[in-house]
Amino acid sequence: MNDTTHGIRIRPGGLADAPAILDMLDGAVAWMNARGNTEQWGTTPYSQKPGGAARVERYLTENTPYIAELDGMPAGAMVLDSGPSPQMPIAPAGEPELYVRLLVSDRRHAGLGVGAALLAHAAGETRRAGLELLRVDCWAGGGGELVAFYERNGFTPTDRFLSDAWPGQVLAQRLV
């Protein structure tokens, strides 16, 4: 399925997208660090973290990835799954759901609605699957900007959690 919203084209992702996603993740780490945020993803570029590239490859082969494109170039990525990562201390939903396991955009396209378009696509995929629940977890530290981003995109905070020293927030969107 190819969706187009505000010039953003969303297409299924695949293993060939791994380098672009790693570049986006590296750019996100650099951007966060430049803003003084070294707690969310640390200071090491994602592509250089032990297991970072392998994790992206697993996302692309074991889950359902989507790529947002602007002018034919990758501008964002999202990975959907049937639930949260088993490594995260998150309670099961108690019903079938889709779960956003990864959402990242290329910082060169910040403010153009790439993340919002991918989340709208996730909501559509949830409905197409006949499900009513879409969830995501995110870093809840700093000033709560990331939680606020998901709230602006129709999610409601549910459970907070702590993964080691990493404060997290689960958010849910009910789709009818």
CORSUL-V601576 format. One record per residue. N is the residue number from 1. PSI is psi in whole degrees, -180 to 180 (999 if undefined). Layout:
n = (N/N)
psi = (PSI/PSI)
This chain:
n = (1/2/3/4/5/6/7/8/9/10/11/12/13/14/15/16/17/18/19/20/21/22/23/24/25/26/27/28/29/30/31/32/33/34/35/36/37/38/39/40/41/42/43/44/45/46/47/48/49/50/51/52/53/54/55/56/57/58/59/60/61/62/63/64/65/66/67/68/69/70/71/72/73/74/75/76/77/78/79/80/81/82/83/84/85/86/87/88/89/90/91/92/93/94/95/96/97/98/99/100/101/102/103/104/105/106/107/108/109/110/111/112/113/114/115/116/117/118/119/120/121/122/123/124/125/126/127/128/129/130/131/132/133/134/135/136/137/138/139/140/141/142/143/144/145/146/147/148/149/150/151/152/153/154/155/156/157/158/159/160/161/162/163/164/165/166/167/168/169/170/171/172/173/174/175/176)
psi = (134/117/145/123/122/42/-2/121/131/128/161/145/170/179/-31/-16/-4/-47/-40/-40/-42/-39/-42/-43/-42/-43/-37/-41/-46/-43/-47/-45/-41/-26/4/4/100/-1/-32/-56/10/-163/-11/130/139/-39/-19/-4/142/124/-2/-51/-39/-37/-44/-42/-39/-42/-41/-19/-25/-10/-166/100/150/146/130/132/144/125/38/2/140/129/-11/164/149/145/127/148/177/2/177/166/135/-19/-14/141/67/133/144/153/-27/7/161/144/167/148/128/109/-24/136/120/145/155/122/-20/-16/21/139/1/3/18/-50/-43/-41/-40/-40/-37/-38/-41/-41/-42/-42/-36/-47/-45/-29/-2/21/161/-6/126/127/163/154/154/170/131/11/-167/-141/11/19/-39/-42/-44/-37/-47/-36/-42/-21/24/7/152/130/139/-86/139/154/166/123/103/-119/11/111/128/161/130/138/150/152/124/128/132/999)
